[in-house]
Amino acid sequence: MRRLLPLGTCLSLVLAVHIEGCGCEEERPAPQTAKSSPAEVGTAPFTTAAAIDKARNLLNVLQPEEAERVLREALEVAPDHAQLNNLLGAALVELSSFAEAEARFHRAAELDPTIADPLARLGWLLYEKQGKALEAKDLLQQSLKLDPDHERARYTLGLVHQREGELDSAAALYASLLERIPSAEAHRQLGLTYLQQGKLERAQRSLQEAARWSRCGSPESRRTS
């Protein structure tokens, strides 16, 4: 038979354990969430924006090699940035690296399906370098659904229709582009389309407008930005 402790002893032991477990252990500090230093906050977006601006400027002054370098460095930090991929594709087109340019345009469109420019550039590339008229037209129409005022998409779609002999569609697209963004290039292509249709008076007027806009320094069509 086990020997029972007196009741007073049991109460003393219970009280001792209770006191020992209450507040005698050293309090452990709560784990702290790592905070970004002030220098780190906003660094990546600023670097990305600066790279985009610099690359656009370089492409506009016909320096695609330097633009490629800037964009590849930025993509090491932000590989899933749609605009960086899109602009790298544009630089690669200028460098005749068409396969990687196509992949970059696809990637940009996947990363941000709401922007029109990668689809417009991809449509031009598929038609100009691969002769894929149907795919190109589909991509260009998708681009215009996203941004009806997208100059590159509307001009290129008109060009595809013109080259494929779909002259009424081409003329309508050039005319609608001129209503939005007048330029010498669009006037010229509209004039050439009218010539192909045998509409000589309209062709003459459009070509005269093209010459006038050229003298006045019309906005550059199919701009990089």
C-alpha positions in Angstrom: 0.0 0.0 0.0 1.3 3.5 -1.0 1.8 5.9 1.8 -0.4 9.0 1.6 1.0 12.4 2.3 -0.8 14.6 4.8 -3.3 17.0 3.4 -1.3 20.0 4.4 1.8 18.8 2.6 -0.2 18.2 -0.6 -1.6 21.8 -0.5 1.9 23.2 0.0 3.2 21.3 -3.0 0.3 22.4 -5.2 0.8 26.0 -4.2 4.5 25.9 -4.8 4.0 24.5 -8.3 1.4 27.1 -9.1 3.7 29.9 -7.9 6.7 28.6 -9.8 4.7 28.4 -13.1 3.3 31.9 -12.9 5.6 34.6 -14.1 8.9 33.1 -13.0 10.0 32.0 -16.4 11.9 34.5 -18.5 9.6 36.1 -21.1 10.6 35.4 -24.7 10.4 38.3 -27.1 7.8 37.9 -29.9 9.4 37.1 -33.3 9.7 40.3 -35.3 8.8 40.6 -38.9 11.8 41.7 -41.0 11.3 45.3 -42.2 12.7 46.8 -45.3 15.2 49.6 -44.9 14.2 53.0 -46.2 16.7 52.5 -49.0 15.0 49.3 -50.1 11.5 50.7 -50.1 10.5 51.7 -53.7 13.9 50.8 -55.1 12.7 48.2 -57.6 9.8 50.2 -59.0 12.1 53.3 -59.5 14.7 51.1 -61.2 12.1 49.6 -63.5 10.6 53.0 -64.4 14.0 54.4 -65.1 15.0 51.5 -67.2 11.8 51.8 -69.3 12.3 55.5 -69.9 16.0 55.0 -70.8 15.2 52.1 -73.1 12.5 54.1 -74.9 14.8 57.0 -75.4 17.6 54.7 -76.7 15.2 53.1 -79.2 14.0 56.4 -80.4 17.5 57.5 -81.2 18.2 54.1 -82.9 20.5 52.6 -80.2 18.9 49.1 -79.9 22.1 47.5 -78.6 22.3 49.8 -75.6 18.5 49.5 -75.0 18.9 45.7 -75.0 21.6 46.0 -72.3 19.5 48.3 -70.1 16.4 46.1 -70.4 18.2 42.8 -69.7 19.8 44.3 -66.6 16.3 45.5 -65.4 14.8 42.1 -66.2 17.3 40.4 -63.8 15.6 42.3 -61.0 12.0 42.2 -62.4 11.8 39.2 -64.8 7.9 39.2 -64.8 7.5 42.9 -65.8 5.3 43.1 -68.9 6.6 46.4 -70.2 10.3 45.4 -69.8 9.6 42.2 -71.8 7.7 44.2 -74.5 10.4 46.8 -74.9 13.1 44.1 -75.1 11.1 42.5 -77.9 11.1 45.9 -79.7 14.9 46.2 -79.3 15.4 42.6 -80.5 13.4 43.3 -83.6 15.7 46.2 -84.4 18.6 43.8 -83.9 17.0 41.2 -86.2 16.6 38.7 -83.4 13.1 37.8 -84.4 12.6 34.5 -82.6 13.4 35.9 -79.2 11.5 39.1 -80.0 8.4 36.9 -80.7 8.9 35.1 -77.4 9.2 38.4 -75.5 6.0 39.8 -77.0 4.1 36.6 -76.1 5.5 36.8 -72.6 4.5 40.4 -72.2 1.0 39.7 -73.4 0.7 36.8 -70.9 2.0 38.9 -68.0 -0.4 41.7 -68.6 -3.4 40.8 -70.9 -4.8 44.4 -70.6 -2.1 46.2 -72.6 -2.4 46.5 -76.3 1.2 47.1 -77.5 2.6 43.6 -77.3 -0.2 42.3 -79.4 0.3 45.0 -82.0 4.0 44.4 -82.2 3.5 40.6 -82.4 0.9 41.0 -85.1 3.4 43.1 -87.2 6.2 40.6 -86.6 4.1 37.5 -87.6 3.0 39.2 -90.8 6.2 41.0 -91.8 8.6 38.2 -91.1 6.4 35.1 -91.4 3.6 36.1 -93.7 0.9 34.9 -91.3 -1.9 37.3 -92.3 -4.8 35.6 -90.5 -2.9 35.4 -87.2 -1.6 38.9 -87.6 -5.1 40.3 -88.2 -6.5 38.5 -85.2 -3.8 39.9 -82.9 -4.1 43.4 -84.3 -7.9 43.3 -83.8 -7.4 42.1 -80.2 -5.0 45.0 -79.7 -7.6 47.5 -81.0 -10.3 46.1 -78.7 -8.0 46.9 -75.8 -7.1 50.3 -77.1 -9.1 51.6 -80.1 -6.6 54.6 -80.4 -3.5 52.4 -80.6 -1.7 53.9 -83.5 0.6 51.0 -84.3 -2.2 48.5 -84.3 -4.5 50.5 -86.5 -1.8 51.4 -89.0 -0.4 47.9 -89.2 -3.9 46.3 -89.6 -4.5 48.7 -92.5 -1.2 47.7 -94.0 -2.0 44.0 -93.8 -5.4 44.5 -95.5 -3.7 46.7 -98.2 -1.1 44.1 -99.0 -3.6 41.3 -99.0 -5.7 43.2 -101.6 -8.5 44.0 -99.1 -8.5 47.6 -100.2 -11.9 48.8 -98.8 -10.9 47.6 -95.3 -7.4 49.2 -95.6 -8.9 52.5 -96.7 -11.4 52.5 -93.8 -8.6 51.8 -91.3 -6.3 54.5 -92.6 -9.1 57.0 -92.6 -10.1 56.2 -89.1 -6.5 56.5 -88.0 -6.2 59.9 -89.6 -9.3 61.0 -87.6 -7.5 60.1 -84.4 -3.8 60.8 -85.2 -3.0 62.6 -88.5 0.4 61.7 -89.9 2.2 61.9 -93.2 2.6 58.1 -93.3 -1.1 57.4 -92.9 -2.0 59.9 -95.5 0.5 58.4 -97.9 -0.8 54.8 -97.4 -4.4 56.0 -97.8 -3.3 57.7 -101.1 -1.6 54.6 -102.3 -4.7 52.5 -101.4 -6.9 54.9 -103.4 -4.5 54.6 -106.4 -4.9 50.8 -106.2 -8.7 51.3 -106.2 -8.5 53.6 -109.2 -9.8 56.6 -107.2 -7.4 59.1 -108.7 -8.8 62.3 -107.3 -8.9 61.0 -103.7 -5.4 59.5 -104.1 -4.1 62.9 -105.3 -5.6 64.7 -102.3 -4.3 62.2 -99.8 -0.8 62.3 -101.3 -0.8 66.1 -101.2 -1.8 65.9 -97.5 1.1 63.5 -97.0 3.5 65.9 -98.5 2.1 68.8 -96.4 2.4 66.8 -93.2 5.9 65.8 -94.1 6.9 69.5 -94.5 5.2 70.4 -91.2 6.9 67.6 -89.3 4.0 65.2 -88.6 4.1 63.0 -85.5 6.2 60.0 -86.1 4.0 57.0 -86.8 4.4 53.6 -85.0 6.3 55.2 -82.2 8.3 53.1 -79.8 6.5 54.2 -76.6 
